[in-house]
């Protein structure tokens, strides 16, 4: 029986440990905080059991066999080690430096939302792959994989826990999913001048979104969203947005982190959000256009082809693919929305990508 070690017992780590335990692996969940481990154990024995059943992944009663530990040496002998700690590059590098002498024969991977695995690898002196889940990880089928070397074993791991792996051609900060989500986040700052989060969320659901976009960020965690925004704006100047950053900072400093704290853009009671009744729907074309525009840039950068980028959005959100949306709305309509927003604001995220601008409408 193979052993999988998960480092980090937060929202993602605990759910991922449940996925692997449910699939029959021996699982060790590590965190420096014993309180975090206790909270993860409670989630694994309660809500994650329900989530597995809803996702059609319930196989066997193994979640009670997960080992919870604050002792790094307990990770020795694992076959796969997946890091899910805070989105901080220096912390991740320090962790892998420490683990190098403990998990000498393990396949090493990171669930980082924003950094390239090569950045962690070069800093830590070990080879680390990207093995990135969408949130919530039990429900969403996506796992993005990239890194130096043969990814086939990671593809096997993803399939064995009921996920659909997508191997990327190249590394980049944010991979595919979070580049599109970050572009969307910047465009939300623009859209909030004309509509409320609740009106925007209700309107995007008309296009087949399972979750509204503000609900997505609440589920990810507004603290994590802020960390990802800061990381990606280091790599892509177009993601710089003082309005969005200041909004997230205000929420985080107030302790309103989204679903996990009980309040973010929405108020939450357990798994349920408290939504206001919405009577007015709004034009969200610019939001959808911004996602499509970043998708074109991802293709231009050689990270993935069009079909793969489309599939990533579908698997990560259980919504229509990004290019499926573009086909339905019309590329010319989306392009015009981008051009209007760029001319009005000068915000680079709205500047049409070269390959988008070259389409003969």
C-alpha positions as a LaTeX table, in Angstrom:
\begin{tabular}{lrrr}
\hline
Residue & $x$ (\AA) & $y$ (\AA) & $z$ (\AA) \\
\hline
Unk1 & 0.00 & 0.00 & 0.00 \\
Unk2 & 1.46 & 3.35 & $-1.04$ \\
Unk3 & 1.69 & 6.18 & 1.48 \\
Unk4 & 0.80 & 9.76 & 0.61 \\
Unk5 & 1.88 & 12.62 & 2.86 \\
Unk6 & 0.04 & 15.94 & 2.75 \\
Unk7 & 1.82 & 18.94 & 4.29 \\
Unk8 & $-0.61$ & 21.62 & 5.40 \\
Unk9 & $-3.91$ & 20.88 & 7.16 \\
Unk10 & $-5.89$ & 23.86 & 5.92 \\
Unk11 & $-8.95$ & 23.91 & 3.68 \\
Unk12 & $-7.18$ & 22.32 & 0.72 \\
Unk13 & $-4.88$ & 19.97 & 2.61 \\
Unk14 & $-7.59$ & 18.35 & 4.69 \\
Unk15 & $-9.86$ & 17.78 & 1.68 \\
Unk16 & $-7.00$ & 16.37 & $-0.40$ \\
Unk17 & $-6.06$ & 14.01 & 2.43 \\
Unk18 & $-9.68$ & 12.78 & 2.40 \\
Unk19 & $-9.48$ & 12.16 & $-1.35$ \\
Unk20 & $-6.37$ & 10.02 & $-1.06$ \\
Unk21 & $-7.58$ & 8.13 & 2.00 \\
Unk22 & $-10.90$ & 7.46 & 0.31 \\
Unk23 & $-9.03$ & 5.99 & $-2.67$ \\
Unk24 & $-7.25$ & 3.47 & $-0.46$ \\
Unk25 & $-3.89$ & 5.13 & 0.23 \\
Unk26 & $-2.24$ & 5.29 & 3.60 \\
Unk27 & $-2.34$ & 9.01 & 4.39 \\
Unk28 & $-0.30$ & 11.16 & 6.75 \\
Unk29 & $-1.47$ & 14.77 & 7.23 \\
Unk30 & 1.18 & 17.12 & 8.63 \\
Unk31 & 0.92 & 20.61 & 10.05 \\
Unk32 & 2.93 & 22.62 & 12.57 \\
Unk33 & $-0.37$ & 23.59 & 14.25 \\
Unk34 & $-2.09$ & 20.92 & 16.33 \\
Unk35 & $-5.24$ & 23.03 & 16.31 \\
Unk36 & $-5.23$ & 22.94 & 12.51 \\
Unk37 & $-4.84$ & 19.17 & 12.63 \\
Unk38 & $-7.80$ & 18.84 & 14.99 \\
Unk39 & $-9.96$ & 20.99 & 12.71 \\
Unk40 & $-8.88$ & 18.91 & 9.70 \\
Unk41 & $-9.73$ & 15.69 & 11.52 \\
Unk42 & $-13.18$ & 17.01 & 12.32 \\
Unk43 & $-13.77$ & 17.98 & 8.68 \\
Unk44 & $-12.53$ & 14.60 & 7.45 \\
Unk45 & $-14.87$ & 12.68 & 9.72 \\
Unk46 & $-17.90$ & 14.87 & 9.01 \\
Unk47 & $-18.30$ & 17.25 & 6.08 \\
Unk48 & $-15.75$ & 15.59 & 3.79 \\
Unk49 & $-17.57$ & 12.27 & 4.04 \\
Unk50 & $-20.70$ & 14.02 & 2.78 \\
Unk51 & $-18.75$ & 15.81 & 0.03 \\
Unk52 & $-17.23$ & 12.54 & $-1.19$ \\
Unk53 & $-20.66$ & 10.97 & $-1.44$ \\
Unk54 & $-22.05$ & 13.99 & $-3.33$ \\
Unk55 & $-19.11$ & 13.82 & $-5.73$ \\
Unk56 & $-19.73$ & 10.12 & $-6.35$ \\
Unk57 & $-16.31$ & 9.22 & $-4.91$ \\
Unk58 & $-17.33$ & 7.25 & $-1.83$ \\
Unk59 & $-15.46$ & 3.96 & $-1.97$ \\
Unk60 & $-14.59$ & 2.73 & 1.51 \\
Unk61 & $-14.49$ & 3.79 & 5.16 \\
Unk62 & $-10.84$ & 4.79 & 5.40 \\
Unk63 & $-10.93$ & 8.43 & 6.45 \\
Unk64 & $-10.68$ & 7.45 & 10.12 \\
Unk65 & $-7.26$ & 5.88 & 9.37 \\
Unk66 & $-5.57$ & 9.15 & 8.40 \\
Unk67 & $-2.56$ & 9.88 & 10.62 \\
Unk68 & $-2.40$ & 13.46 & 11.90 \\
Unk69 & 1.01 & 14.67 & 12.99 \\
Unk70 & 3.10 & 17.73 & 13.83 \\
Unk71 & 6.30 & 15.66 & 13.65 \\
Unk72 & 8.11 & 16.04 & 10.35 \\
Unk73 & 9.85 & 12.68 & 10.77 \\
Unk74 & 6.47 & 10.94 & 10.45 \\
Unk75 & 6.56 & 11.79 & 6.74 \\
Unk76 & 9.58 & 9.59 & 6.11 \\
Unk77 & 8.93 & 6.61 & 3.89 \\
Unk78 & 6.08 & 8.22 & 1.97 \\
Unk79 & 5.81 & 7.59 & $-1.76$ \\
Unk80 & 4.25 & 10.97 & $-2.61$ \\
Unk81 & 4.55 & 14.20 & $-0.66$ \\
Unk82 & 2.16 & 17.01 & $-1.61$ \\
Unk83 & 2.69 & 20.45 & $-0.06$ \\
Unk84 & $-0.40$ & 22.61 & 0.56 \\
Unk85 & 0.98 & 25.24 & 2.94 \\
Unk86 & 0.44 & 29.02 & 2.77 \\
Unk87 & 0.98 & 30.73 & $-0.59$ \\
Unk88 & 4.39 & 32.15 & 0.28 \\
Unk89 & 7.39 & 31.23 & $-1.88$ \\
Unk90 & 9.99 & 31.48 & 0.87 \\
Unk91 & 7.91 & 29.28 & 3.18 \\
Unk92 & 7.51 & 26.67 & 0.47 \\
Unk93 & 11.23 & 26.67 & $-0.33$ \\
Unk94 & 12.13 & 26.35 & 3.36 \\
Unk95 & 9.71 & 23.47 & 3.76 \\
Unk96 & 11.14 & 21.50 & 0.84 \\
Unk97 & 14.67 & 22.12 & 2.08 \\
Unk98 & 13.68 & 20.56 & 5.40 \\
Unk99 & 11.79 & 17.67 & 3.83 \\
Unk100 & 14.62 & 16.74 & 1.44 \\
Unk101 & 16.42 & 14.77 & 4.14 \\
Unk102 & 13.22 & 13.21 & 5.47 \\
Unk103 & 11.44 & 12.01 & 2.32 \\
Unk104 & 14.51 & 10.92 & 0.39 \\
Unk105 & 12.74 & 8.65 & $-2.11$ \\
Unk106 & 9.38 & 10.41 & $-2.38$ \\
Unk107 & 7.89 & 12.07 & $-5.44$ \\
Unk108 & 7.59 & 15.72 & $-4.41$ \\
Unk109 & 4.77 & 18.00 & $-5.51$ \\
Unk110 & 3.16 & 21.32 & $-4.65$ \\
Unk111 & $-0.43$ & 22.50 & $-4.79$ \\
Unk112 & 0.76 & 26.10 & $-5.21$ \\
Unk113 & $-1.85$ & 28.43 & $-6.65$ \\
Unk114 & 0.57 & 30.89 & $-8.18$ \\
Unk115 & 4.24 & 29.92 & $-8.21$ \\
Unk116 & 6.10 & 27.84 & $-10.77$ \\
Unk117 & 7.34 & 24.51 & $-9.41$ \\
Unk118 & 10.77 & 25.38 & $-10.85$ \\
Unk119 & 10.95 & 28.40 & $-8.52$ \\
Unk120 & 10.49 & 26.10 & $-5.55$ \\
Unk121 & 12.80 & 23.44 & $-6.99$ \\
Unk122 & 15.69 & 25.83 & $-7.64$ \\
Unk123 & 15.40 & 27.40 & $-4.21$ \\
Unk124 & 15.10 & 24.12 & $-2.32$ \\
Unk125 & 17.56 & 22.03 & $-4.36$ \\
Unk126 & 15.04 & 19.26 & $-5.04$ \\
Unk127 & 12.74 & 18.51 & $-7.98$ \\
Unk128 & 9.17 & 19.57 & $-7.30$ \\
Unk129 & 6.16 & 19.10 & $-9.62$ \\
Unk130 & 2.96 & 21.11 & $-9.77$ \\
Unk131 & $-0.08$ & 19.05 & $-8.70$ \\
Unk132 & $-2.76$ & 21.73 & $-8.42$ \\
Unk133 & $-6.38$ & 21.17 & $-7.44$ \\
Unk134 & $-9.30$ & 23.50 & $-8.04$ \\
Unk135 & $-11.36$ & 24.57 & $-5.03$ \\
Unk136 & $-13.36$ & 22.82 & $-3.62$ \\
Unk137 & $-10.99$ & 19.93 & $-4.36$ \\
Unk138 & $-13.38$ & 17.08 & $-3.61$ \\
Unk139 & $-16.06$ & 18.43 & $-5.94$ \\
Unk140 & $-13.97$ & 19.82 & $-8.81$ \\
Unk141 & $-12.39$ & 17.24 & $-11.16$ \\
Unk142 & $-9.33$ & 19.28 & $-12.21$ \\
Unk143 & $-5.70$ & 18.62 & $-11.34$ \\
Unk144 & $-3.12$ & 20.72 & $-13.25$ \\
Unk145 & 0.29 & 19.09 & $-13.61$ \\
Unk146 & 3.60 & 20.57 & $-14.72$ \\
Unk147 & 7.30 & 20.45 & $-13.89$ \\
Unk148 & 10.62 & 19.05 & $-14.98$ \\
Unk149 & 10.63 & 15.33 & $-15.70$ \\
Unk150 & 8.15 & 12.58 & $-16.41$ \\
Unk151 & 4.66 & 13.43 & $-15.04$ \\
Unk152 & 3.15 & 9.99 & $-15.70$ \\
Unk153 & 3.15 & 8.88 & $-12.05$ \\
Unk154 & 1.33 & 12.04 & $-11.03$ \\
Unk155 & $-1.21$ & 11.44 & $-13.79$ \\
Unk156 & $-1.80$ & 7.98 & $-12.29$ \\
Unk157 & $-2.25$ & 9.44 & $-8.80$ \\
Unk158 & $-4.79$ & 11.98 & $-10.06$ \\
Unk159 & $-6.83$ & 9.36 & $-11.89$ \\
Unk160 & $-6.73$ & 7.00 & $-8.91$ \\
Unk161 & $-8.49$ & 9.56 & $-6.70$ \\
Unk162 & $-11.18$ & 10.22 & $-9.30$ \\
Unk163 & $-9.70$ & 13.37 & $-10.84$ \\
Unk164 & $-9.02$ & 14.40 & $-14.43$ \\
Unk165 & $-5.38$ & 15.43 & $-14.81$ \\
Unk166 & $-4.31$ & 18.07 & $-17.31$ \\
Unk167 & $-0.59$ & 18.12 & $-18.15$ \\
Unk168 & 0.61 & 21.56 & $-19.20$ \\
Unk169 & 3.23 & 22.11 & $-21.91$ \\
Unk170 & 5.18 & 24.70 & $-19.93$ \\
Unk171 & 5.34 & 26.23 & $-16.49$ \\
Unk172 & 4.17 & 29.71 & $-15.64$ \\
Unk173 & 2.97 & 31.51 & $-12.55$ \\
Unk174 & $-0.70$ & 30.74 & $-11.99$ \\
Unk175 & $-0.62$ & 27.83 & $-14.44$ \\
Unk176 & $-3.82$ & 28.02 & $-16.55$ \\
Unk177 & $-6.69$ & 28.25 & $-14.10$ \\
Unk178 & $-5.42$ & 30.95 & $-11.78$ \\
Unk179 & $-4.23$ & 33.19 & $-14.58$ \\
Unk180 & $-7.80$ & 33.24 & $-15.86$ \\
Unk181 & $-9.20$ & 33.69 & $-12.35$ \\
Unk182 & $-6.78$ & 36.52 & $-11.59$ \\
Unk183 & $-7.73$ & 38.33 & $-14.79$ \\
Unk184 & $-11.36$ & 37.85 & $-13.79$ \\
Unk185 & $-10.63$ & 39.27 & $-10.33$ \\
Unk186 & $-9.14$ & 42.44 & $-11.82$ \\
Unk187 & $-12.15$ & 42.89 & $-14.09$ \\
Unk188 & $-14.46$ & 42.50 & $-11.09$ \\
Unk189 & $-12.97$ & 45.67 & $-9.66$ \\
Unk190 & $-14.15$ & 47.50 & $-12.77$ \\
Unk191 & $-17.59$ & 45.84 & $-12.72$ \\
Unk192 & $-18.24$ & 46.70 & $-9.07$ \\
Unk193 & $-18.59$ & 50.32 & $-10.11$ \\
Unk194 & $-21.82$ & 49.39 & $-11.91$ \\
Unk195 & $-23.29$ & 46.46 & $-9.99$ \\
Unk196 & $-23.26$ & 44.62 & $-6.67$ \\
Unk197 & $-21.51$ & 41.27 & $-6.14$ \\
Unk198 & $-24.91$ & 39.61 & $-5.87$ \\
Unk199 & $-26.17$ & 41.06 & $-9.16$ \\
Unk200 & $-22.97$ & 40.02 & $-10.90$ \\
Unk201 & $-23.10$ & 36.49 & $-9.51$ \\
Unk202 & $-26.74$ & 36.01 & $-10.44$ \\
Unk203 & $-25.99$ & 37.28 & $-13.94$ \\
Unk204 & $-23.02$ & 35.00 & $-14.66$ \\
Unk205 & $-25.10$ & 32.01 & $-13.57$ \\
Unk206 & $-27.33$ & 32.72 & $-16.57$ \\
Unk207 & $-24.35$ & 31.60 & $-18.69$ \\
Unk208 & $-24.10$ & 28.21 & $-16.99$ \\
Unk209 & $-21.75$ & 29.03 & $-14.11$ \\
Unk210 & $-22.39$ & 26.68 & $-11.21$ \\
Unk211 & $-21.04$ & 29.26 & $-8.74$ \\
Unk212 & $-21.02$ & 33.02 & $-8.97$ \\
Unk213 & $-17.60$ & 34.62 & $-9.33$ \\
Unk214 & $-17.66$ & 36.31 & $-5.90$ \\
Unk215 & $-18.81$ & 33.00 & $-4.45$ \\
Unk216 & $-15.80$ & 31.34 & $-6.11$ \\
Unk217 & $-13.42$ & 33.76 & $-4.40$ \\
Unk218 & $-15.19$ & 33.26 & $-1.07$ \\
Unk219 & $-14.72$ & 29.52 & $-1.47$ \\
Unk220 & $-11.03$ & 29.91 & $-2.37$ \\
Unk221 & $-10.50$ & 32.23 & 0.62 \\
Unk222 & $-9.95$ & 35.97 & 0.34 \\
Unk223 & $-6.60$ & 35.68 & 2.10 \\
Unk224 & $-5.45$ & 33.13 & $-0.46$ \\
Unk225 & $-6.87$ & 35.28 & $-3.27$ \\
Unk226 & $-4.82$ & 38.24 & $-2.00$ \\
Unk227 & $-1.63$ & 36.15 & $-1.85$ \\
Unk228 & $-2.22$ & 34.89 & $-5.39$ \\
Unk229 & $-2.90$ & 38.39 & $-6.71$ \\
Unk230 & 0.33 & 39.66 & $-5.18$ \\
Unk231 & 2.30 & 36.77 & $-6.65$ \\
Unk232 & 0.86 & 37.06 & $-10.13$ \\
Unk233 & 1.23 & 40.83 & $-10.37$ \\
Unk234 & 4.97 & 40.29 & $-9.84$ \\
Unk235 & 4.99 & 38.27 & $-13.06$ \\
Unk236 & 2.28 & 40.07 & $-15.03$ \\
Unk237 & 1.96 & 43.83 & $-14.63$ \\
Unk238 & $-1.55$ & 43.75 & $-16.10$ \\
Unk239 & $-2.81$ & 42.08 & $-12.91$ \\
Unk240 & $-1.87$ & 45.10 & $-10.80$ \\
Unk241 & $-5.05$ & 46.61 & $-9.36$ \\
Unk242 & $-4.97$ & 48.86 & $-6.31$ \\
Unk243 & $-8.76$ & 48.77 & $-6.02$ \\
Unk244 & $-8.98$ & 44.97 & $-5.96$ \\
Unk245 & $-5.96$ & 44.64 & $-3.67$ \\
Unk246 & $-7.26$ & 47.24 & $-1.21$ \\
Unk247 & $-10.69$ & 45.59 & $-1.19$ \\
Unk248 & $-9.16$ & 42.20 & $-0.38$ \\
Unk249 & $-6.89$ & 43.71 & 2.28 \\
Unk250 & $-9.88$ & 45.30 & 4.01 \\
Unk251 & $-11.69$ & 41.96 & 4.11 \\
Unk252 & $-8.63$ & 40.07 & 5.34 \\
Unk253 & $-7.74$ & 42.61 & 8.04 \\
Unk254 & $-11.35$ & 42.41 & 9.27 \\
Unk255 & $-11.05$ & 38.61 & 9.49 \\
Unk256 & $-13.59$ & 38.14 & 6.71 \\
Unk257 & $-11.84$ & 35.41 & 4.74 \\
Unk258 & $-14.84$ & 33.92 & 2.96 \\
Unk259 & $-16.48$ & 30.57 & 3.56 \\
Unk260 & $-13.87$ & 29.32 & 6.02 \\
Unk261 & $-14.43$ & 32.25 & 8.42 \\
Unk262 & $-18.18$ & 32.48 & 7.92 \\
Unk263 & $-18.13$ & 35.79 & 6.07 \\
Unk264 & $-16.56$ & 37.34 & 2.99 \\
Unk265 & $-18.50$ & 38.83 & 0.11 \\
Unk266 & $-21.27$ & 36.59 & 1.44 \\
Unk267 & $-22.21$ & 35.37 & 4.89 \\
Unk268 & $-21.92$ & 31.60 & 5.31 \\
Unk269 & $-23.51$ & 29.08 & 7.61 \\
Unk270 & $-21.40$ & 25.96 & 7.26 \\
Unk271 & $-21.51$ & 24.97 & 3.60 \\
Unk272 & $-24.40$ & 27.28 & 2.75 \\
Unk273 & $-24.10$ & 30.90 & 1.70 \\
Unk274 & $-26.72$ & 33.48 & 2.60 \\
Unk275 & $-27.66$ & 35.11 & $-0.70$ \\
Unk276 & $-29.72$ & 38.24 & $-1.21$ \\
Unk277 & $-32.63$ & 38.16 & $-3.61$ \\
Unk278 & $-31.62$ & 39.72 & $-6.91$ \\
Unk279 & $-34.19$ & 41.42 & $-9.11$ \\
Unk280 & $-31.86$ & 43.14 & $-11.57$ \\
Unk281 & $-29.53$ & 41.27 & $-13.88$ \\
Unk282 & $-26.55$ & 43.12 & $-15.32$ \\
Unk283 & $-24.35$ & 42.94 & $-18.38$ \\
Unk284 & $-21.36$ & 40.74 & $-17.53$ \\
Unk285 & $-19.93$ & 40.58 & $-21.04$ \\
Unk286 & $-16.71$ & 42.30 & $-19.95$ \\
Unk287 & $-16.09$ & 39.66 & $-17.26$ \\
Unk288 & $-16.44$ & 36.82 & $-19.73$ \\
Unk289 & $-14.39$ & 38.72 & $-22.32$ \\
Unk290 & $-11.54$ & 39.15 & $-19.82$ \\
Unk291 & $-11.40$ & 35.41 & $-19.14$ \\
Unk292 & $-11.33$ & 34.68 & $-22.86$ \\
Unk293 & $-8.65$ & 37.32 & $-23.40$ \\
Unk294 & $-6.36$ & 35.77 & $-20.78$ \\
Unk295 & $-7.02$ & 32.35 & $-22.31$ \\
Unk296 & $-5.65$ & 33.67 & $-25.60$ \\
Unk297 & $-2.54$ & 34.95 & $-23.80$ \\
Unk298 & $-1.99$ & 31.55 & $-22.18$ \\
Unk299 & $-2.06$ & 29.93 & $-25.61$ \\
Unk300 & 0.30 & 32.58 & $-26.99$ \\
Unk301 & 2.73 & 31.82 & $-24.15$ \\
Unk302 & 2.76 & 28.14 & $-25.11$ \\
Unk303 & 1.43 & 26.96 & $-21.74$ \\
Unk304 & $-1.40$ & 24.90 & $-23.25$ \\
Unk305 & $-3.38$ & 24.62 & $-26.47$ \\
Unk306 & $-6.90$ & 25.92 & $-27.01$ \\
Unk307 & $-8.65$ & 22.62 & $-26.26$ \\
Unk308 & $-6.71$ & 22.20 & $-23.02$ \\
Unk309 & $-7.41$ & 25.74 & $-21.81$ \\
Unk310 & $-11.10$ & 25.21 & $-22.55$ \\
Unk311 & $-11.07$ & 21.93 & $-20.64$ \\
Unk312 & $-9.30$ & 23.43 & $-17.62$ \\
Unk313 & $-12.06$ & 26.01 & $-17.14$ \\
Unk314 & $-14.77$ & 23.35 & $-17.48$ \\
Unk315 & $-13.15$ & 20.99 & $-14.99$ \\
Unk316 & $-12.26$ & 23.72 & $-12.51$ \\
Unk317 & $-15.67$ & 25.39 & $-12.37$ \\
Unk318 & $-18.18$ & 22.80 & $-13.65$ \\
Unk319 & $-19.23$ & 25.53 & $-16.09$ \\
Unk320 & $-19.05$ & 25.77 & $-19.88$ \\
Unk321 & $-15.51$ & 25.98 & $-21.25$ \\
Unk322 & $-14.06$ & 29.43 & $-21.74$ \\
Unk323 & $-14.10$ & 29.09 & $-25.53$ \\
Unk324 & $-17.55$ & 27.50 & $-25.43$ \\
Unk325 & $-18.70$ & 30.75 & $-23.83$ \\
Unk326 & $-16.88$ & 32.74 & $-26.51$ \\
Unk327 & $-18.61$ & 30.77 & $-29.26$ \\
Unk328 & $-21.99$ & 31.42 & $-27.65$ \\
Unk329 & $-21.45$ & 35.15 & $-27.08$ \\
Unk330 & $-19.55$ & 35.86 & $-30.28$ \\
Unk331 & $-15.88$ & 36.78 & $-30.43$ \\
Unk332 & $-16.61$ & 40.16 & $-32.00$ \\
Unk333 & $-18.93$ & 41.13 & $-29.12$ \\
Unk334 & $-16.29$ & 40.13 & $-26.58$ \\
Unk335 & $-13.56$ & 42.00 & $-28.46$ \\
Unk336 & $-15.64$ & 45.18 & $-28.59$ \\
Unk337 & $-16.31$ & 44.96 & $-24.84$ \\
Unk338 & $-12.59$ & 44.64 & $-24.16$ \\
Unk339 & $-11.69$ & 47.53 & $-26.41$ \\
Unk340 & $-14.30$ & 49.79 & $-24.79$ \\
Unk341 & $-13.10$ & 48.94 & $-21.29$ \\
Unk342 & $-9.44$ & 49.42 & $-22.24$ \\
Unk343 & $-10.11$ & 52.78 & $-23.89$ \\
Unk344 & $-12.10$ & 53.91 & $-20.86$ \\
Unk345 & $-9.75$ & 52.72 & $-18.11$ \\
Unk346 & $-6.34$ & 51.97 & $-19.61$ \\
Unk347 & $-6.27$ & 48.81 & $-17.48$ \\
Unk348 & $-3.90$ & 46.41 & $-19.24$ \\
Unk349 & $-5.94$ & 43.29 & $-18.48$ \\
Unk350 & $-8.55$ & 44.64 & $-20.93$ \\
Unk351 & $-6.04$ & 45.19 & $-23.74$ \\
Unk352 & $-6.91$ & 42.57 & $-26.38$ \\
Unk353 & $-4.33$ & 39.81 & $-26.76$ \\
Unk354 & $-2.48$ & 39.80 & $-30.08$ \\
Unk355 & $-4.11$ & 36.58 & $-31.28$ \\
Unk356 & $-7.55$ & 37.87 & $-30.24$ \\
Unk357 & $-7.02$ & 41.16 & $-32.09$ \\
Unk358 & $-5.88$ & 39.30 & $-35.20$ \\
Unk359 & $-9.19$ & 37.46 & $-35.65$ \\
Unk360 & $-11.01$ & 38.50 & $-38.82$ \\
Unk361 & $-14.51$ & 39.23 & $-37.50$ \\
\hline
\end{tabular}
